[in-house]
Amino acid sequence: MAILSVRYAAFNAMNPRKLAEFYAGLLGGAVQEHDDGIIEVTGGDGDLGLHFQQADEPARQTGWVHLDMEAADSEAAIQAVVAAGGSLVERRGDDTFSWTVMADPEGNPFCF
């Protein structure tokens, strides 16, 4: 029996709406604002909801938690992320597996 289950992935952000719109655009989701100030990305192809909440200061260190995603066409995905305001961090891998590390507009990493 599980002790916990994941309900949402939450991001502290200096500009929660802008960051939510960035991910909604990449995931094909919709942005929804809640009365408590949470900006949520719903829909898209994933089952995990994303919440974005106001941070008092920028993150001192990024990368402790990140999203692992999939892309049917990695090169097209890289171009789309960069066009949306993200950046390519690095391409990693070995003979058996490779992945791409990207960053959102606030520097939070994610991979595909």
Backbone torsions as a table, in degrees:
resi	resn	phi	psi	omega
1	MET	NA	131.6	-179.2
2	ALA	-74.1	140.5	175.2
3	ILE	-81.9	-36.4	-178.6
4	LEU	-133.2	159.9	169.6
5	SER	-136.9	148.8	-178.9
6	VAL	-82.1	126.7	179.3
7	ARG	-103.8	-43.2	-179.5
8	TYR	-147.0	157.7	165.0
9	ALA	-101.0	125.9	-175.5
10	ALA	-110.0	138.0	178.9
11	PHE	-120.6	128.7	165.8
12	ASN	-82.9	136.5	-175.3
13	ALA	-147.2	147.1	175.1
14	MET	-71.9	-30.3	177.5
15	ASN	-133.2	82.2	-174.2
16	PRO	-58.1	-40.9	-178.4
17	ARG	-64.2	-45.9	-179.3
18	LYS	-62.0	-42.2	-179.8
19	LEU	-69.0	-38.7	176.3
20	ALA	-62.5	-42.2	178.9
21	GLU	-64.1	-37.0	176.7
22	PHE	-58.7	-52.3	-178.6
23	TYR	-69.4	-37.8	177.8
24	ALA	-60.4	-40.3	178.2
25	GLY	-63.8	-39.2	-179.9
26	LEU	-75.0	-33.9	-174.5
27	LEU	-95.6	-7.3	-177.7
28	GLY	73.4	29.0	-178.7
29	GLY	-101.5	-175.1	179.3
30	ALA	-120.3	147.5	178.2
31	VAL	-95.1	131.4	-179.7
32	GLN	-133.1	129.1	179.4
33	GLU	-98.6	133.0	179.1
34	HIS	-98.6	159.1	180.0
35	ASP	-61.7	-25.3	-178.5
36	ASP	-85.8	8.1	178.2
37	GLY	91.6	-6.0	178.1
38	ILE	-74.8	134.7	172.5
39	ILE	-104.5	124.4	-175.2
40	GLU	-114.8	141.7	170.7
41	VAL	-103.6	120.1	179.7
42	THR	-118.2	162.4	177.6
43	GLY	77.0	-157.0	-175.0
44	GLY	81.3	-168.6	-176.2
45	ASP	-89.9	-9.1	-178.3
46	GLY	-96.0	157.3	178.3
47	ASP	-92.1	-14.1	-175.7
48	LEU	-89.9	124.2	176.5
49	GLY	-77.2	148.9	178.1
50	LEU	-114.3	130.4	176.7
51	HIS	-114.5	140.2	178.4
52	PHE	-125.6	127.3	-177.1
53	GLN	-130.4	153.1	-176.0
54	GLN	-65.2	130.9	174.3
55	ALA	-101.8	149.7	178.5
56	ASP	-80.4	-24.6	179.5
57	GLU	-152.9	158.3	178.8
58	PRO	-62.1	153.1	177.5
59	ALA	-61.1	136.6	178.0
60	ARG	-76.9	-28.1	179.1
61	GLN	-147.3	132.9	178.9
62	THR	-106.0	161.5	170.3
63	GLY	103.5	-2.8	179.6
64	TRP	-67.4	-36.6	175.4
65	VAL	-127.3	136.8	177.6
66	HIS	-146.9	163.9	178.6
67	LEU	-92.1	134.8	170.1
68	ASP	-102.0	121.6	-176.3
69	MET	-120.6	177.4	175.6
70	GLU	-123.4	150.4	176.4
71	ALA	-138.7	129.2	176.9
72	ALA	-67.7	-34.6	-180.0
73	ASP	-131.2	99.7	-175.1
74	SER	-59.4	-43.2	-178.2
75	GLU	-64.6	-41.6	177.4
76	ALA	-65.3	-37.8	179.3
77	ALA	-65.8	-42.3	177.7
78	ILE	-59.3	-47.2	179.9
79	GLN	-61.4	-41.0	-179.7
80	ALA	-66.6	-41.6	179.1
81	VAL	-63.5	-45.9	179.8
82	VAL	-64.0	-42.3	179.2
83	ALA	-63.5	-29.6	-179.1
84	ALA	-84.3	-4.7	177.9
85	GLY	112.9	-0.6	177.1
86	GLY	-86.9	-173.6	-179.4
87	SER	-145.9	153.5	174.8
88	LEU	-82.3	124.6	178.7
89	VAL	-92.7	-54.7	178.0
90	GLU	-169.6	160.3	172.2
91	ARG	-106.3	131.4	-176.8
92	ARG	-129.7	163.0	175.3
93	GLY	152.7	-178.2	176.6
94	ASP	-141.8	-159.2	-177.9
95	ASP	-68.7	-18.8	-174.4
96	THR	-108.5	-22.0	-174.3
97	PHE	-157.0	141.5	176.0
98	SER	-137.3	155.1	178.4
99	TRP	-151.7	165.5	-179.2
100	THR	-117.9	132.2	176.0
101	VAL	-101.1	123.9	178.1
102	MET	-117.8	170.4	174.0
103	ALA	-133.6	142.1	175.3
104	ASP	-77.2	178.1	-176.2
105	PRO	-60.9	-19.9	178.2
106	GLU	-100.8	9.9	174.9
107	GLY	90.8	2.1	179.2
108	ASN	-74.5	128.5	-177.2
109	PRO	-80.1	152.2	168.1
110	PHE	-149.8	156.9	-173.5
111	CYS	-125.9	154.4	167.6
112	PHE	-152.0	NA	NA
